[in-house]
Each structure stands twice: as structure tokens, then as C-alpha cells.
């Protein structure tokens, strides 16, 4: 991941050094000149010159408002603002806009000085001294005279120090104004406390907003007469480029040169075979930035490596680049697998944090522990540039270390930490995409199954189904169709189909997997037992209740023999058997077994474990079936409060309990309360599970019945007609729910006159 010599890493004297790849080396020698005679100065004076604004320049009103607000609060002392941000975010362009505006506002003096080295600043100051009539002949002496003049003059002035790379070498060259007429702007990649010493104020510069990025693309293309290249994927293209101004500039130039639409360019850019240099070539540098995109993004890397006392910064940056750009937990850097990857004899968490903060100071990443669980972030294009420099042979080692670390900090169960769980799932997904097949050897890494199980437990049915489809396909491709992990993946996929309401597909797949498991692993293998459990559950969802009881009775016996009476697998099988008893009307047996499950689950897993809460919910349903309405209602209220507190208001179990509570209100005459609660449940399910999920559809039918009972008959008929049509389309005309809803609709239409 080298960015070449020079640039920010050059340091020292300007003699014999260059500012970047392909730059020419100039040996500059200063010769004393005679003192400049004092003469009338032709105001205003511009020293620089100020860079021209880029094509389709975006004014960035939000950032300008911050700058103007700081200026307004500057009081009577000189104001110094530091525009800080990573490569390509437009710091220099924003400073140039401020400088241009200052000239337009009537400032007497604007000085633009490149500030990668002190000598560059001295040179510009000496030129300015000559122009304002205070030069004496020696450049450094003239530069100091100029600083004295700035401090005491009442004329309005602006000095821009562009691209400060080492605040220490500029310590004695920061302008000041004792009259309050001066303003200093500095740009830098550094997020270093030294940049804000001496009363300087830092303003963080980030990428364009989505609106600014889309506006840039539209303005750039239409400005070139290429408006026909715009299409519906402008915003998606801007997002893929991370809204980075420099990348957008290069991309639109490439689109213009090659006459590519937004859709065509997006396909090129997102193709894993396309490198950054191909998608954003140097030939697209129409604004004269002078660097390749990768060089710009990683310009600070050599300086960071030079300042790295731990020796871990480069490896740490590679690990960050493999994870989700939106951020991962800082806790990951205390996990032994990641510390082992940083150093063979294991780095300490403090050393890891020090390496992260070094990368943060050089604007290669963001490390902010206040932003947990996404404390460590990186721009997507910077991450891509880093990944393209990782040796292929090292990728599996880095990917495995990151996966091990994710698994190490993953809470079990994770329902009590929804934000952390979401971040861990997102990072697993990103790592899977970036590691190619680096997480696969003789089997897939356990974190892949862990992420899928987390999605399923959280009730994210669409995302869970997509995950298990991908994982199963990878198992088949890399491990073979009869590998046990492939069979386990297919079983999980079958359950995901069932959760998503595609019950027939779930049953067919689970039956196939069970036959393979019995043939390849035997009828007593734990995987075979798990597949039988999933198949029986799918049978229940398909309405095949008579078959379910026998399957679960056999499964409980086998689990007790295989795992023991108090194993979690055995508890799950008993809980499912109790539900099966309830569904076929064996309420007394269901209640007895369910109470046993609750006692064992509280002892083994805890009173607030999701499976314990589910068992208590099932007991309330048993009470209801047995006619114990009061007992059912009291338990439902308790479980509803516990689920909302422990699992969250949008968890599937919480929604299911609230749905049953609405039925209780309905049965006891609280029809309005029932309708209000059902409306909320249906809306939540539609948003979280989808409009065509079976639970959404049946909930909509139940809501129609509640409206009818509340006297809102026209609304009820309209809603039930929609529910019947959707049930018929999704579940089929012969499904019990469809038949029941159609029968109810026919009765309502007979009782409610008129064509509605």
C-alpha cells in the first residue's frame, strides 16, 4: 500500500524533494535582493494565486454557514480556522471559495500559500511583504516583517495555509491580528490536537451531502451537453462513490469521455474485477488535481507509517478496510484474535488503540469511542484502495482474524443489544463480500451461521432468507452437495422460507434435507434431529397438525436420549410438542408440559431469555384454549411488558403477544382497544415482515373483523375484501386462513346492504 515517496511524507528542506509522484524536483536557492523601496501599494493585493473553482462546484452551504458562524464569533481578535478532512473531500476547494468571496467582499489582501513545508510559506510571505511595501531583501526576514505587518494593520486580510502536514514546522509562521481585521484559514488532513492550539478552531470537512453529490453529477454532465447520460440511478451512483467530491469529479469526467450513462458507469464501478485506477483513471483528472485517486486517498499513509511507534498501523488499516465502512465496535480491538493478528506475541488493547488513533490523526480512518457500536469507520473508497493493496496470500489470514474477533465479542443471545447485533451482522456481511472465499476452508467460518441465526431470531425475515440463500449456495459450491454443513445450511434455508410464509417450499426442502441427513449421518445424529424439528414446525405452519404431534413426540424421546432431559435442544422440542398438543385440542396435556418447559427454561437459560418468554406466551395460549380467559389475560399482559422491555417493541415475539392481547380485549368487549392494538400490530408487521407475509395477511383479516364488531362495517368489508384477495394470491384458495376469511366476508356482504 505504498503511495510513493514525497508528498506529505517528504519533510525536511524543499531542496531535492518532490510533492508527489511524477512531480519534478526543483532545487531552489534564495539570493539576497536589494531592499524594496517603500511605494504606493495598489490595493487589493492577491498573492497565490487562489485556485480556480472546479466545474459544477457545489457551494456547500452547510459548511459555509459553520465558517461564517465562527467568523461572526471571532470578536476583536484574529480568527484562525482549520478545515480538517481526508483526501478528496474538497478542503482546498472550500478554502478557495472563501478566498474568492473575500476578494469580492473588498478584502485588501488575500495570500494563498501551499503549506506542506515551512519554506513554501516563507516564500509566499516574502512575496507578500514586497507587495505591501515592507520587504527588505532577505526572504526569511521579509516573511517576519510581513507577519508583524499583519498583526498591526487595520486593513482586512485573509491568509490561506493550504495542506498543512506538520504543525510543528509552522509554529512560528501562524499569522495573528491584534486589530481583529485578519482571518486565517488552514486546510489539513490531520486531526491532531496541535492543529487547534493557539486559539485555532477546527471545522471538520466531510463528503458531499447526498443532495450535493447528485446536484454535482447533474450539473457536471449537463454543463458538458451530456444530460442524456443522466438516468434514475444518479443517487445510487453518488452513493457508490461515497459522495466523495474528488471521486465524483473523476467519475463524471470518465462518463463524459466514454459517453457512459449513470447505470452503465455504476455497473463498471461495482464490478469486482474493476480496480479504482480503471474506474477513476488519471486521465479523468480534468480539474488538475495532479494525483491518481489511490494516491490521493492514501497520501497520508507513509507519514502515518513513519510516525507509527507500534508497528501495527498498516495491519490495522487493512483489517479496518475489510469491515463495514459505516463502522465497527471499538471493542473488536480488545479481542485476542485481532490482537494476535497485529503481533505474533499479541499486542495489547492499548497498543491497538494507539495505532487506530494514529490512523485517525492522519485522516485515514475515524476512531471515536463515543460512536459505539460503530466507533471505527473508514470511507468506502479509502477502504477499497487499501484492499486493492493487500497481498492475495495474506487475505485469508486477515479475514479469519476479523471473523474470529466478531464472533468473540458477539453477545449470546444478542436480543438485549439490538444496535450491537445489527453492527456485527453488517460487518460480517461486509467481511464476507471483501474476503472472497477467504472465510472458507474445509468448512465455512462459524460467524457466517451466527449472523444468519441472528437475523432469523430478530425476525428480519427478508434479510434472513437472502442470507441463507447465499450461504447455502456457497456451501454447495465450495463444500459439495452432501457435506454436513451444506445440509445444515439447507435446513436453515427451509426454516427461513417458513418464516417468510413460503411454507410449501419450506416443507419440500426440509423433507429433502431430512432424507439426506438420515442417509448420510444417521437417524440419531444431532443434525438429523434438528432437521426433524424444523420439518415438524413447517408442517404445523402448513396446517398438517395431525402429523406434527407424532413427529414432536418422537423427537422429544430422541432428544432426551441423545442430549439429556435438561438440554436446550430437549426444551425446544418439548415446547414445540406442547404447542402441537394445544393446536389439536389437548389443552390439559399442553399446559402441564408447558409449565415444565418454563421451569426448566428459567433454570437453564434465565427468566428473560427469548425462549423462556416464548414458553410463557405459549402457556397463555394454552390457558385461552382451555377457557381460562382471566388467567390467559393476566399472563399475556405480563409477557407483553417483558417482551417489549427485553426484546424491544418491534421484535416478532412482542408483536405476536400484542396480537393475542388484542384478541383478549376483543373477547371481553373492549372492541375499540382491540382494533387500535391490531392496527398497530398490522402496521408494524407490514413494515418489518412485508405486506404479503402470512402473519400480516391474517392480521389484516382480524383487524377487519374488529372493525366490524366496532360498527365500522364499510371499512371492515373493504379491508376484508383486500385480505381475502391477498390470502388467495399468497397462500392459495384452499388454505384454512383463506377459506375462513372468505366465509366471513360472504356473511358480512349478506348482512351489510349495498355495493361496497
N, C-alpha and C positions, 0 to 999 in steps of 0.2 A: 504493500500500500504506500508506495513512495510517490511523492508529488514533485520530485526533482529538487535540485539544490536551488538556493536563492529564495526570493520572496520573503515571507515572514521569518524564515529560518536563517536569513543571511547574516544579520547582525554586524556589529563592528563598523569599520570605515566603509564608506561607499566605494572607495578605490578598489578596483579589481573584483567587484561583485555585481551581480545582476538581480533584477527584481522578479524573475520568473523564467520558465522555460522559453527558449527561443529569443530571450531578450539580449540585446547587445551590451557588451561591457564597455563602459566609458571611464577612462582614467581622468579625473577632474583635478586640476591644480589651480589654486587661487593665487593671484598675484596682487600685490598691493596696488591700489589705484589712487590717484590724487584725490583729495577731499572734494566732495561735490559742493560747489558753491550754493549758498542759500539763494533760492529764486522763487518766484511766484509759482505756486502749485496749481495745476489745472484740475480742480475737483469736478466730479468724483474720480477716484483712483481705483482701478481694478488690477490686482496682481494675481496671476494664476496661469492661465485664465480659468474661469469657472467652467466645468464640463457642461456640454450641451445635454439637454434632457432627451431621454430615449424616445423613440417613436411610440405613440399611443401611451405616453406617460400618464400614470394614474396619480391624481393629486393627493390621495391618501389622507382624507380629511380628518379621520380619527387621530392619526399620528400628528398631523399638523396642529390639531387642537391641543394635544399634550404639549407640544413645543411652545405654542403661543401662550398656553396657560402658565408654563414655567417662566417664560419671559415676563409675563404680566406680574408675576410674584417676585421678580428679581430685586425689587426695591432700588436703592440708590447705589448698590454695589455692582461690579461687573458680573455678568451671568455666564457660567460655563456649563454647557450641556454636552453629554456624551451619548451619542447614538450607538447602541451596542446590539450586535446581532451576528448571526452566522453568515457564511458565504452566500452571495446571490440574493439576499433579502431586500436589497435596494437602499442600503445605508447611504452610499455616496450619492445616489440619485436624489434622495430626500434632502441631503445637505445641499446639493446643487440647486434644488428648487428653493430652499430657504435663502441661498445666496442670491439667486436671480431676483427673488422678491425683495430682498434688502436693497438691491440696486434700484429696483422700481420704486421703492418707498422713499428714495432720496438719501440713502446712506452715503457718507462721504468716502468711505474706504471699505473695500472687500478684498481680503487676502485669502487665496486658496493655496495651501501648502501640503504636498504629499508628506506623510509623517512616519513612514516606515523606519527612517533613521533620522537622527538629530541633524546631520549635515544638510539634509534636504530642507528642513525647517529653517536652519540658519541662512541658507542661500536665499530663500524667499523673503525672509525678514530683511536681509541686506538689500535686496532689490526694492522692497517697500520703503526702507529708510531713505534710499536715494530718491524715490519718487515723492516722498513727503518733505524732502529737504533737510534731513538730519544726518546724512551719511558723511563719513569722514575718510573712508578708504579701505579699512580693514574689515573683511566680511563679518567676523565674529563680534568685533567691537561695534560695527554698524547695527548688527542684529540686537545688541543690548541697548544701544541708543533708541532703536525702534520700540523696544519693549517699554522703555522709560517714557517715550512719547505717547504710546498707547495708554499708559497709566494716568497721564495727566491731561490729555487733550479732552476738550469738550465736544469734539466732532464725533459723529456717530460712525462706528466702525464694526465690522464683523471679520473675525479670523476663523477660517475652517482648517482644522488639522485632520487630514483625511488618512485613515488606515493607520492608527497608532498601534504599533506592535509591541512596544516595550515602554511602559510609562516611566521607568526609571531613567532612561536616557533623555526624557523630555522634562525632567523635574524642574530645571531652571529655565525652561523655554515656554511655560504656560503664560499667555498674556493675562493681564489684570487691568481693571479700570477703577480708579478711585473716584471718578466723577459720575459713574453709572451710565456712561454713554456707550460702553463697549459690550460686545457679545461674542462669545467663543463657542464654536461648535466643533466637536471631535467625533470621528467615526472610528469604530474598532470592532474586532471580533471578540476581544477579550471581555470576560465577565469577572473582572479582577477588582478587589477592593481598592487597589492603588489607583484605579481609574476614577474613583469617586472621592478621593482625598482632596483636601484643599478647597472644599466648598463646591465641588463639581457634582452635578446631578445627572444620573444615568437614566436614559429613556430606552427601554427595550424595543428593538425593531424586529418584528416578526414578518411572516409572509403576507401576501395579499389576503384580504378577506375573500370569501367565495364570490361575492358580488364584484369586487375589484378585479379578480382574476378573469371572470367571464367578460367583464367590460373591456379588459385589455385585449383579450383574444378577438372580440368583435371589432374593436377599433383598429387593431393592427391589420386584420385581414381586409376590412372594408376600405381602410386607408390606402391599400395597395390595389384596390379594384378587384379583390378576391373574395367578395362577400358570398359568392356561391359555394365557398368551402365551408361556411358555417352550416351546422345542422343541429339536431336536437341533442347532441352529445357534447355540447360546448362545456357545460358544467362538469360533466364526467371527466372530460379531458383535463380541465383545470385541476380537478381533484387528484387525478392520477399523477400530475406533476407537482403535487403538494402545494399548489398555489404559490410556488417559488417564482419571483419575478424574473430572475435570470433564465430559469428553465423555460418559462413561458415565452420569453423573448427568442431563445434559440429554437423552440418548437415551432412557433408561428413562422419564423423565417424559413425553416425547413419545409413547412407546409406550402408556403408561397413558392419556394424554388421548385418543389416537386409536384405542385398542384394536388395536394392531398386534402381530402375533407377531414373534418374532426373525427369522424368514425374511422376512416382509413388510417389516420395517424395514430389513433388510440389503439387500434389493432396491432400496429407496428410496435408501439412503445411497450405494450403489455406482453408482447411475445417474449417468453423466457429466453429465446435464442438471440434477442436483440440486446446489444450492450448499450450503455449510456453514450459511448462515443459514436455509435451508429445512429441512435435516436436523436442525439443532440450534438451533431458534429461541429467541429471548429469552423467549418465553412459557413455555419449558420450564425456566426458571431457578427451580425450586421451592425451592432452598436459599438464595436471596437473595444470590448472588454479585455481582449488580449490573452485570454486563457481558455483552455478546454474546460468543459463542465466539471469533470472529475477533479482536475487541478484546483478549480475554484472551491469546490465543496470540501476538499481535504487540504486546503492550503495551510491550515494551522497544524497539521499532523506532525510534521518534522519538528516544529517548535515544541509541541507537547511532548514528543519523544525525547527531545534534548533536556526538557525540564523534569522528566519522569524519574524520580528517585526510587520508585518501587520496582520499575521494570515490567509492570503489569499493564500499562495503559493500552498498548497495541492489542493484546489479547482481550482485554476488557471491551475495547471498541468493537472487535469482531463479534464478541458474544452479544453485545447490545444490538448490533446490526442484524442478527439472526432472529431477534424477538420482535414483538409488535411495536412499530414506530410510535403508536399512541401511548405507550408506556408499560412498564412492568414494575412489580413491587421492589422497593429497595431491600426488603428482607431477603430477596433472592441472593444477595451478595454476602449473606451470612451462612448460606447453605454450603456444607462441606464439598459437594460435587463441583460447585463453581470455584471455590477456593482452591481445590486440588488442581483444577484446570489452569488457574493463574500461576501456580507454582507447584513443582513436584512434591515439595515438602510442606505444602499447604500454606497459603497466605492467610493473614489474619483478617477479620472483618474490617478492622481499622485501615489496614493497607488497601483493601479493596475499595473502601470509601474514598480514601485519598486519591486513588487512581481515577475514580469516577469524577471527583471534584476537579481534578486536573483537566480532564476532558471537557468538563463543564466550563472551566475558565477559558479554554481555547475555543469555545462555541461549537464543539463537535457533537456534544450531547447536552441535554438538560438533566441535572440531578437536583431534585428539590424534594426533600423528605416530607414537606408539608402536603404534597400532592398524592400521597399514598391512596390507593394501591397502584398508582401509575406514576411513581416518583421519578423513574429514569426513562427519558424519552429521547428520540432522535428523529431528525427529518427523514422522510421516506427516501428521498434521493441521496442524501448522505449515506444512509444505510445501504442503499443499492450500490453506491460507489465503493463502499467498504467491502461488501460481499463479493464484488467482482474481483477484488484483490486477494481474497482468501485462497490459498493453495487448495486444489481439489482434494488432495490426500489428507488435508487436515480437517476438512469439513465434518466428517462423521464424528471425530473426537469432540469438536466444539459443540455440535448439535446434541450429542449424547450428554455432555456435561450440563447443557442448558435444560434438557428434558429431565435429567435426574434432579436438578435443582428445583424445577417447577413441581415435580412430584414430592420432593422433600418438604416444601412449605405449604402444600395443598391441605387444607383442613379436612378432617373426615369426622362426620359428614360436613358438607360445606354450606348447608342451608342457612346457618347463622351468620354467614359472611357473604352476602349476595354480591357486593361490589368486588370483593377479592376474587370470588369464584368466577365472575364474569371476566375479570382481567386475566386470570390464569387460563381460562378457556381461549380467550383471544390470543394470548401469547403461544399457547400450544398450536393453535391453528396457523399462526404466522410462522412458527418454527417448522411445522410440517411442510409448509409451502416452500420455505427457503432452504431446507436441508436436503431437498430432492429425496433420494432414498437413504439418506444418512441415518435415519432412525430405524432402519430395518437390517437385520442380520438373519439369524435363524428364526427370529420372531420379531414382531413389531414392538416398539418400546411401550411399556405399561402406561405411560402418560397418555397415549392415544386412546386407549379404552377408558381411562379415567375421565378424560374430557367428555367423551360420549356419554358416559354414565351420569356425569354432572348435568349435561344438557337434558337428559331424559328425566332425572329427578326433579329438575327445575320446571318441568312441564313445557319446555321450549320445543314443541313437537316438530315444527318445520325445520328448525336448525338441527335437532337431534336426528331426524330422518336423513337429512343431507349428509351429516357426519357419518352415520353408519353405512350409508351407500358408498361414500368414498373409501371408508376404512375396509369394507368388505371387498371392494374392487381391488384395493391394494393387496389385501391378504391373498386373494385368488391369483393376482399377477406375480407376487413375489414369493409366496409360500406354497402355492398349489391348492387345488380344489378340495383335497382331502386332509389337509393339515388341521389339527385340532383347533388352532387359533382361527382358522378360516371358518370352521363350523361354529365356533363361539360367536364370531362376528356376524354370521348369518342369523344366528338365534337372536342376537341383539337387534339386527335389522328387522326381523319379524316382529319383535315387540314394538319397535318404532313405527312400523306400519299399523299395528293395532292401536297404538296411542294416537296416531294421526287419523284414525277412523277407517283405514283401508283394511277391514277385518278379513275379508276373503283372501286377500293377498297374504296377510299375516298368517292365516291358518295354513294355506298351501305351502308357504315357505317353512313354517315350523314343522309340519309333518315330514317334509323332505329332510330337514336337518335332523329330526329325531331318528329317522330310519338310518341315516348315515352314522350318527353317533352310536347307536346300538350295534351297528355292523363293525365300526372301526374301534370303538372304545369300550363297548360292553354296556349292558343294561344298568350296571351299578356304578358306573363312572360318575363323578360329580357333575361333569358337563352334561351327561345324559339326563341326570335328574333335573338340572337347571332348565334344560330344553323342554322336558315334560311339564315343568311348572309353567313355563311361558306358553306352551301349547294349550294347556288347560285354561289359562287365563284368556287366551284368544277365543277358545270355544265358548267361554262364558259371554264374551262380548258379542259373539255371533248368535247368541240365543240357544246354544246347544247345551242346556242346563243339565239334562239327564246324564250326559256323558261326563260332565265336569265333576260331579260328585265322586264317581268311581275313580277317575284319574287322580283326584286330590287325596282320596283315602289311601290309595296305593302309594302315592308319593310321600305322605306323612309317614307311613310304615317304613319305607325305604330310607327316608332321611333320618328317622330315629335310629335305625340300624347302622347307617353309614356315618352319621355325624354326632349322634347323641341327642338326648331329649331337649337340651337347652342351647343348642347351636342356633345361630341366626337363620340358617337355611331351614331348619326344622320349624322355627317360629313362623317364618314366612309361609311355609306350606300349611301349617295349622290355621293361620289367619285366613288364607285363601279357602281352606276347607270350610271354615266357619261361615264365610261369605256364601259358599256354594250351598251349604245347608239352609241358610236363610232364604236364598233365592228359590229353593224348591219347597219352602213352607215348613221346614223342620226347625222352627224357631227355638224350641227349648234346647235342642242339641247345639244350635248355633250359639245361644247365649252362654251355655256352660263352657264350650270350647273357647269362645271369645274372651271370657273372663280369665281363663287360664293363660291365654296368649298375652293379655295385658299385664298380668302379674309377672310372667317370665320376661316380657319385654322391658318392663320398668326395672327389673332386677339386673338384666343383662345389658340393656342399651341406655337406660335412663328414661325418666318420665317425660322428657321433652324431645326425645328422638322422633324423627318423622314417622318411623314405623309404629312407635307407641301411640302417637297421635292418630294414625290411621286405624289402629286396632280399637281405640276408644270411639272413633267415629263409627266404625262397623258395629260396635256394641249398641250405640244409639239407634242404628238402623234395625238391629235385632229387636230392641225394645218396641220400636214402631210397628214392626211386622207382628209382634206378639200382642199388640193392642195396648201396650204400656205407654200411652202418649205422654203423660206427665213426666215419667222417668226419661223418656227419649228427649223431650224438650229441654229439661234441665241439663242433661249431658251434652246436648248439641250446643247450648249456649256456652258451656264451659269450654268445649273443644273449639268452638268458633273463636273465642277470645284467645285461647292458647295458640291456635294456628296462626292467627293474624299477628300475634306478638312474636312467635318463634320463627315462622316460615315467611311471613310477610303477607300483605293484603292481596297480592296477585298470584300467590302460589296455587297450583291446581287443587291441592287438598283443601286450602282455605275456601276456594270458590265452591268446591263440592259440598263442604259443610254448610256454607251460607245458602246454597241451593236447597239443601234439606231443611234448613231452618225456615226458609220461605214456605216450604210445604207445611211445616208445623203451624205457622201463622195462618195459612190458608184454611187448614182443617179446623182451627179453633175460632174461625170467624173474623180474623184480623186480615181481611182481604186486601185492603189498601196497603198495609205494611208488607204483605206478601208480594204484591205487584211491584212495589218500589224496590224491594230487595232483589226480585227476579230481574227487573230491568237492569239493575247494576251488574248482576252476575252475567246476564246475556251480553251486555256491552263489553265487559272485561274478557269474556271468553272469545267473543268475536275479534277483539283486538289482539289477544295473546295466542289464540289457537287457530284463528281463521274463521271466515264466515261459513265454511262448509264442514267444519268439524262436527261429528255427530252430537257431541255434548252441546255445542252451540245451537244446532238444529232442534234437538229435543227441548232445550231450554227455551227457545223461541216459541215452541208449541205450548209449553207450560205457561209461559207468560200470556199467551193468547187466552188460555183458559182462565187465568187470574183476572184478566181484563173483563172477560165475560161475567164472571162471578161478581165483579165490582160494578157491573151495569154498563160498562163501556163496550157495548155489543158491536157496533160498527167497527171499532178499532180491533176488537177481538177477531171478527170474521176476516178482515183484511190481513191481519198478521198470521192467522192460521192457514189461510189460503197460500200465503207465501211459504209457510213452514211445510205444508204438505207437498207443494211442488219441489222444494229443495230436498226433502226427505226421499221423495220418489226418485229424484235425479241422483242423489248421492248414495242412499242405502238400498234403493230398489223398491218396487211396489209391494213385494211380499214380506218385507221386513216388518217385525212386530210394531216398531215405533211408527212406521209409515201407515200400517193398517189401522192402528189406534187413532192416529191423528186424523186420517181420512174419515173414520167413523164419527169422530167428534165434530168435524167440520160439517158432515152431512146433517147431523142433528141441529147444529147451530143455524144452518141455512134454512131448515124447515121452520125453526122457531122464530127466526128473525125475518120479517117480511121485507120484500123489496129486493132489487138487484143491486148488490153492493160488490 
